[in-house]
Amino acid sequence: MRVDVFKRTSDCWYPEYECDYVGGLVEVSFTKTGPVGCTEPHWRVCVWGADDIGMEKDFDYHHRETAWACFLEVVKLEDVTVKSLQKMGFISA
């Protein structure tokens, strides 16, 4: 399972995605991850610019609902910034 949403940002994500009528955007994703051969999924919420700058927050397999709630919290932000993500516990990826 993977869900991706593009959200507006006022930060420079080196680079952010550009949209003529919106401005800078980042990609916010909710995805399943885990070690190869792992039968129990792990969950990740991540935010990436258009190249190699990103932030992420991981959740163990028992906390899918918590991860989904975190994803929705990021999606609700009007302006997705590094500072707002750090306050939510995201780390640089």
CORWO-V81540 format. One record per helix or strand of 2 or more residues. SS is the DSSP state (@ for helix, = for strand). FROM is the first residue (numbers start at 0). TO is the last residue. If there is no record, write none. Layout:
[[SS/FROM/TO] [SS/FROM/TO]]
//
This chain:
[[=/1/7] [=/16/18] [=/22/32] [=/41/47] [=/53/58] [@/63/75] [@/81/86] [=/90/91]]
//
